[in-house]
Amino acid sequence: MATIEVEVTCPNCNSKQVRLKSKKHKFPRQYQCKCDKCFSEVKGTILEYCKLDIVTVFLLMILLSLKLSSRRISKLLCIEYNSIYRLVITIMKNLFCKRLEYEFSGENEIDEVYITAGKKGEIVLDREARVRG
């Protein structure tokens, strides 16, 4: 199996003279630059302050795509609800902001969608009329 070499640059000084701070294969890996600044692989991403490992984050995204609730995901992954909720909100806000970056040009068409809210207008005979005002 071939390995892919990725060039790592320092986010502070854009130098390519960086070294691994530790030889452990732990995510996120820590690097140290020639300018004596330390940084990780997730510096500048939405996972910068996330304490969960990357496998858990990807599993969370898969469970979100299956339309499970945050509470159900926290029970499945045995992780505190507040941690899951914060990460879900961060992911959703990022997706919403990315959606706003797209600009359309030329002629565009939008279809209308009407959402019904139950059985409006139907007469229900098995209960009394509600008391008004």
C-alpha positions, 0 to 999 in steps of 0.5 A: 500500500502506497503512502501519501506524503502531505506537505505541512506548512505552519499557519503562523509563518507559512514555513514548510520546515516543520517537524512532528512534535510526537511520534505517536499516531494520535489525531490530531498530530502536533507539529512544531515549526522553526519559529517555535510555534506549535500547531495541530492538523485541525488548526483553523477548522471547525474541529479546532477546539473539539475534544472528541477523536476524529472517528467519533466525529465522523460517526456523528456525521453519519448518524446525523445524515440518518436524521437521528436526534442529538439526544439519540446520538449521545446515547448511542455513542455514550457521550454527554449530550452537551458535547454532542449538541455543541458539535452538532450546532457547530457543524450545522452553522458551518454548513449554513454559512457555506450555503450562503457563499454561493452566488447564482448568475443568469436566470434562476427558477425557484419552485414553491412548496406548500406545507400543510399543517394537519387537517385544517377545515375538516369538521370533527364531530366527536368532541365539543367546540372549543370555548372562545374568548 
